[in-house]
Amino acid sequence: MNKKISVLGFAGSLRKDSYNKAILRAAASLVPDDADLNIFDLEGIPPFNQDLEKEPPERVKDFKVKIRAADAILISTPEYNYSIPGVLKNSIDWVSRPYGDNALEGKPVAVMGASIGMLGTARAQYHLRQCFVFLNMYPLNSPEVMVPFVHEKIDKDGKVTDPKTLELMKKLLVSLIDWTLFLKTRSEIK
Ligand SMILES: Cc1cc2nc3c(=O)[nH]c(=O)nc-3n(C[C@H](O)[C@H](O)[C@H](O)COP(=O)(O)O)c2cc1C
């Protein structure tokens, strides 16, 4: 039997009742049978200090190990001031260093996000996609999952109740697994 595709998901919010954490939990329950989705919480990752990049804090080391063990990455990002939240960028900066030891190198990645506003994190997602260029990641282009007015789509227990959102997230996961399998086949050819 083939090994399951392992996806590591993280949300760019530390908030206990974060909507972006909530959609990530929903994604974990929608993942196809041939895959697993494990969630890493960015809580405890300190501000990046380049003096420490060669011997980073334990939490960063742990994050890098989990990223390397994963076949693919799923990021759920809020939008802060039309861009990526500092906690998310900070965490990406840590795991991309030191130069030549970028844990995200060559990983397939999918993005989603939820906002209480009208554009559902679109601007933050495009800024995040810009980082993937230097990180040399392989982003999934479609579907784009931008969940606007998320407070109307999640119940008081943090469960996603909107069928269209759930359907779109399921499509994203299936596409990410297909994309990951495609890239794996390609790298076997090389
Ligand atoms: C510092 C800050 C900046 C924000 N900027 C934006 C923004 O530019 N666009 C937007 O749609 N929402 C913005 N919001 C609202 C967030 O979408 C909302 O707080 C969201 O719930 C954050 O994600 P979370 O629930 O996963 O923590 C901002 C919130 C904060 C705290």
The ligand as a Tripos MOL2 file, in Angstrom:
@<TRIPOS>MOLECULE
LIG
   31    33     1     0     0
SMALL
NO_CHARGES

@<TRIPOS>ATOM
      1 C1         -3.6320   44.3640   13.0430 C.3       1 LIG1
      2 C2         -4.8400   43.9890   12.2370 C.ar      1 LIG1
      3 C3         -4.9440   44.3980   10.9350 C.ar      1 LIG1
      4 C4         -6.0330   43.9950   10.1470 C.ar      1 LIG1
      5 N1         -6.0650   44.3370    8.8220 N.ar      1 LIG1
      6 C5         -7.0160   43.8110    8.0220 C.ar      1 LIG1
      7 C6         -6.9610   44.0060    6.6000 C.ar      1 LIG1
      8 O1         -6.0740   44.6430    6.0780 O.2       1 LIG1
      9 N2         -7.9250   43.4230    5.8410 N.ar      1 LIG1
     10 C7         -8.9320   42.6740    6.3920 C.ar      1 LIG1
     11 O2         -9.7690   42.1570    5.6490 O.2       1 LIG1
     12 N3         -9.0070   42.4760    7.7270 N.ar      1 LIG1
     13 C8         -8.0830   43.0180    8.5460 C.ar      1 LIG1
     14 N4         -8.1120   42.7970    9.9020 N.ar      1 LIG1
     15 C9         -9.2280   42.0230   10.4510 C.3       1 LIG1
     16 C10        -8.9240   40.5350   10.4010 C.3       1 LIG1
     17 O3         -9.3850   40.0330    9.1830 O.3       1 LIG1
     18 C11        -9.6480   39.8240   11.5270 C.3       1 LIG1
     19 O4         -9.1830   40.3240   12.7720 O.3       1 LIG1
     20 C12        -9.4570   38.3290   11.4650 C.3       1 LIG1
     21 O5        -10.3860   37.7400   12.3240 O.3       1 LIG1
     22 C13        -8.0380   37.9200   11.8440 C.3       1 LIG1
     23 O6         -7.8300   36.5540   11.6680 O.3       1 LIG1
     24 P1         -7.9800   35.4510   12.8330 P.3       1 LIG1
     25 O7         -9.4430   35.4050   13.1840 O.co2     1 LIG1
     26 O8         -7.5200   34.1950   12.2010 O.co2     1 LIG1
     27 O9         -7.1460   35.8600   14.0180 O.co2     1 LIG1
     28 C14        -7.0680   43.2170   10.7140 C.ar      1 LIG1
     29 C15        -6.9560   42.8290   12.0610 C.ar      1 LIG1
     30 C16        -5.8660   43.1950   12.8090 C.ar      1 LIG1
     31 C17        -5.7580   42.7160   14.2350 C.3       1 LIG1
@<TRIPOS>BOND
     1     1     2 1
     2     2     3 ar
     3     2    30 ar
     4     3     4 ar
     5     4     5 ar
     6     4    28 ar
     7     5     6 ar
     8     6     7 ar
     9     6    13 1
    10     7     8 2
    11     7     9 ar
    12     9    10 ar
    13    10    11 2
    14    10    12 ar
    15    12    13 ar
    16    13    14 ar
    17    14    15 1
    18    14    28 ar
    19    15    16 1
    20    16    17 1
    21    16    18 1
    22    18    19 1
    23    18    20 1
    24    20    21 1
    25    20    22 1
    26    22    23 1
    27    23    24 1
    28    24    25 2
    29    24    26 1
    30    24    27 1
    31    28    29 ar
    32    29    30 ar
    33    30    31 1
@<TRIPOS>SUBSTRUCTURE
     1 LIG1         1 GROUP 0 **** ****
